Amino acid sequence: MPGGHWSFTHTHLMKSAYTLVGISLVNKRVNMIENTPKSGPSATDWKVANLRLTAFLEAPADSKADEWWMATVGVDPEKQENDRRKGINQYSLGIDSGRLFMALQPGRADWLYLAHWDDAIGGQDMIGTESIADALTKFAPIARNWLALDTACTRIAFGSNISQPTADKVAGYKLLAEYLPAVSLDPEKTFDFNYQINRARVSTVIDDLRINRLTKWSVIKFVQARVDISSASPQVFPFGTPSYSVQLELDMNTAEDRTVRLDSGRMGALLDELQGLAFEIAEQGDIP
């Protein structure tokens, strides 16, 4: 999944009481994240690379692509790609230094916010650049707008890639250890560590609905390099000082074994629950 930029404001989103409630809930969550006293790791330390809403649909919806984009965002996309034969549609729009995407394919819809988009390379920086609070303020009302359209979803997921820069590899593993109390890490001797776990819970919004709380934790080393392609065998020449960061991939999703349509009247509350579970982990680490 994954031009000029539109300066995004709430003006285009004030379309219904449902949306106004959504913005109020986002603001409450933003205030909670920013004002929670810090004692050890905190959600305010993380930087967002992207936020994602994925929905599995009861029926193909490629014919609704234009309608859904305009009803959700309220302005024309800057870029649009449509493959009617395959039923694939992608729309995008600049938001400050980032970019918003809507992608539809048969049986699936994705809304993706990239916090930093580089037009020069046509891609994003996977290192987080934006606070959780700022990213949520931009993305959450859009996600709620779309869910309010009664999109006939059988399953939804909220995901994010977030990171915290560290001074070096050892500092990275020391920080990671604070978030993973069930794992024994030796920061000096640990290399190439990846930890993935799904700690499921039961939804408090929809009865008998299991929510998967999938997380992936790691320490990443970034190295700048020059690639020489003048010969038949390209060579890579690293340069500069490497940088390190703790990386957390969050994927909060409703269980795949539930195939009936989710209650359209509870979709906004369900999205709030998924977001809350994601950033509870960002705040408290790998908890049951």
N, C-alpha and C positions, 0 to 999 in steps of 0.2 A: 504494500500500500504506500504509499505516500499519496517587466513593464513598469509602469508607474504604480504608485501605491496610494491606496485610499486610506485616509485617516479615519479609523473606525471609532464611532461613537454609539451610544445607546439610542440615538434619535431614530435610527432605522429599525430598532427592535421593539419599540413601544407599540405593539399591535393588539395586545389583549391583556385582560386581567391575569391570564395564565402566565404571560411573559413577565409582567410586573412582579408577580409573586416569585418567579424564578430569579429575577434580578435581586430581589430582597434577600432570598436565601443565599445567593452567591455572595452578596455583600456581608452577610452574617458570617459565612465561612471564611471570607477574606479577613475580616476583623479578628476572628478566632485564631487564624494562622499567624497573623502579625502580632497579636497581643498576648499570646500564650507565653508565660514566663519560661525562660530557658534554663534547664539544668541538664547539661549534656547535649546530645544530638537534638536537633530541632528541625521541623519542617521548613522553617525560614532559611535554613542553610542550603537547601536544595535549589538548583536551577533547572528550569524546564527546557528540554529540546523540542518536545512535541506533546500534544494532547490529542486523543482519538476517541470517537464514538463509532462503534461498529454495530450494525443491526442486521440480523437475518430475517428476511421478509417472507410472508406467507405466499406471495405471488410475485412474478416479475414486475418491475415498475419502471422500466426504461422509458415508457411513454410519459411518465410523470416528471422526468428530469427537469425540464424548464420550469414547470409549475412549482416543484419543490424548492428549487433554488430561489426563485423570486419570493415565494411565500416565507422562506426562512431568513434570507439575507436582506431582501428589499432593494437591491441594486443589481445591475447587470454584472456578470462576471467579466474579468479582464481577458481571460483565456477560456476557451471551450473546445473540447474534443469529443466527437460523437462517432461511434461505430455502430450504426443501426443494425447491421447484419449480425454482429456478436452481442448486441444489447448492452454495450459498454459506453458510459458517458462520464466525462470528467470536466469539472468546472473549477476555476480558481480565481482568487482575488487577493491583492496585497493588503495586509493590515499592518500599518506602521512598518517595522523592519521584518515582519514575518509574512506568512502566506496561509490562506485558508483554502482547503480543497473539499469538494464533494465528489465522490466517485460512486457510480452505480454500475453494478453488473448483475446478471441474473440471480435473483434470490438474496442479494446482499447490497447494503449501502454503507459507505464510510464517510464520516466527516473528520477531517484532519487539520489541525492547526500546527504549523511549524513556526517556532518562535523566531528563528533567524533564517531568512531565505536569501541566497546569493544569486542574483540574476546573471552574474558573469559566468558562473559554472552551472547554473540551472539546477541547484540543489541546496541542501540544508547543511548546517553545521551540527553534527551529532553531539557536540558538547553543549550542555545546557547554558542558556544565556539570560533567561527571564525568570523572575520569581514566580512561585506557584500562585500567589495572590493575583499578580498582574495577568498571568496567562489564563487563569480561571475566569477573571472578569471579562475577558474578550471571548472566550470559547463557550462557557457554560450557557449563556443566554441563547446562543445560536443552536446548541444542541437541544435545549428545551423547546425552542421555536419549532424545530423539525419534528420532535416527538409529539408535539401538540397537534400535528396534522393528521393524527390517527393513521399511522403508517403501516399498520398490520404487521407488527414485529412478533416473531416467535422467540427471539433471543437477542439480547443486547450485551455489549461490552464497553467498558470505559478503560482506556489505557493511557500510559504516559511513559516517556523516557526522561529520567531526571538524573542529575549528576552533582557531585561536589568536588571541586579541585583540591588537590593536596600537594604538599611540598615535594614529596618523592614517594617511592614505592612503599617504604616502611610506614610512612605516615598514612598512606592509603589503607594498608591492612590494619593498622591500629584503629582507624576510624571505622572501618568495616566491622571490626570485632565488636564495637559498641552497639551496632545494629543487629548483630547475630549472636545472641546470648547462648543459643543451643550449639554453637559451633566453636571448636577450639582452634584458634589461629595463632601461629607463631609469625609475627610480622617480618622478622629477619629471614626466616627460612621458607616462607610461603611464596610460591610463584604460580602463575597461570591458574588461579583459583576461580571457579564458577560455581555458584550455589543457586539451585532452582527448587522451589517448593510451592505446593498448592495447599493452603490451609483453608478449607471450605467452611462456610458458615451458612446458616439458614436465614433467609431474608426476613426482615421485620416489616416489610411492606406488602409482600404477596405471600399468602399461605403456601407452605410446602414447596417453596422455591429454594433450591440450593444455589448459593453464589460461590463460585470459584475465586479464590484470592491467590492468583498466581504471581509470584515474584521471581526475578532473576537478579542476582547480586554479583558484582565483580569489581576488580580494580583494573583500569585500562591505562596503558601507556600510549601516548601520542608522540609520533616522531615526524618531523618535517623531512621530506626527501626530494631529491631531484632525480628524475628518470631520464636516462640517456637512451634514446630510441634510434640513434644513428647507425647502430650495428644490427646484425641479424638477431642477436640475443640482447634485449634491453637490459641495462644495468641500473640499479638503484643506489643512490649515494645519499645517505642520511646526513643532515647538517643541523646545527643549532642544538639547543638544550631540550631534552625530552620533557614532556609534561605528563602529569598523572591525575586521575580522578576516580572517585568511587562512582560506579554506575548502578542505577536501579531501574529495572524495567518492570512496570506495573501493568497487570492485566486482570481487571475485576470483571467477571462475566457470569451470566446466568447459565445454568446447567444445560449441556447439550442434549440430555435425554428428555427434556420437556419440549414437545413439538406443537402444543396448542398456542394460539395467539395470546400474548400477554395483555392484561387488562389495560386498555388505552387510557382509562382514567387515572391509572396509577403510574404511568410512565415517567412523569416528572419526578415523583417521589422516589421511584426506583433508581433513576439517574442520580439523584442526590445521595441515595444510599451507596451506590457504587463509588461515587467520588469521595464520600466520607470514609469508606473503607480503604481506598487507595492512600489517602493522605493521613489516615491513622497510622498506616505502616510507615509512611515517610517520617512521621513524628516519633513513633515508638519502636520501630524496627520490626523484626520477624517475631510477631506475637501470635498465639493461637486464635 
